[in-house]
Amino acid sequence: MGTDTGARGTGGFSEEERASMRARAEELRREAGGGRGAKAAAAELEVLAKIAEMEAPGRAVAERVHAIVTANAPELAPKLWYGQPAYARRGRVVCFFRSGHADKERYSTFGFTPEAALDEDGGLWPTSYAVTELGEEAEQAIAALVRRAVG
């Protein structure tokens, strides 16, 4: 998935997936206009807009991370955190993505806050990961970490 350059072009979403994201963004714009859930819809729209602004290949990685997190932890709400995509439970950020380009670093970062249930025996565990691309193994690892983080 993440490194496929065929139908996906940049290693992110295929054109069909991008069209679906545009359709979802339009739905979110309508939902953000008012009524119940408007705040959540507006927050997700902001996250999708921030991802769309990112430069390739970071954008492709952010798109995949967004898809992985929302599929594996639908209870987490997308929101911007320090101007970057993050995913929160009851308003508190559990995990986040930082664009390497925006941070002027050679890699992006996917990380977890203390809200994530990742504590391991032995008193030592990683809380962030450097990301330059997402292959199948990395996608599976992120999915497992996100599911564990939400307990």
C-alpha positions, 0 to 999 in steps of 0.5 A: 500500500504505502510504497506502491507507485502504480495506481497510487502515484505518490505512494499515498491514496489512489485517484479514487481514494482522493475523490472519496476524500474530496466527497467526504470533505464536502460532506464535512463542510455541510455538517460544519454549517450547523447542527449536532456534530458541527464542531467535530466535522469542522475539526476533521475538515481542518485536519484534511485541509492541513494534510492536503497542504503538505508537500509530497511525499509527506502528504502521502504518509499523512494520508495513510496515517489518517486512514489507518488511525480513523479505521482502527480507532474510530472513537478518536476525533481528528483535530489540529494540534500545534497546527498538525494532524492529531487524534483525540479522545474526549478532547485529549490528544492520544496520537499525532502526526508531525510533518517533517517538511513543516518541522524542517526535518528529514523525516516526519513523526508519528507519536503518542501522548501520555493519554495512550495506553502504551505502557510496557513492563520494564519501564521503557517504551517508544512514544514516537516514530520517524516516518519517511514512507509506509510499507505494509509492515509499517502500516500494520505496526501503526494500526496495532499501536493505535488499537493498543493506545485506545485500549 
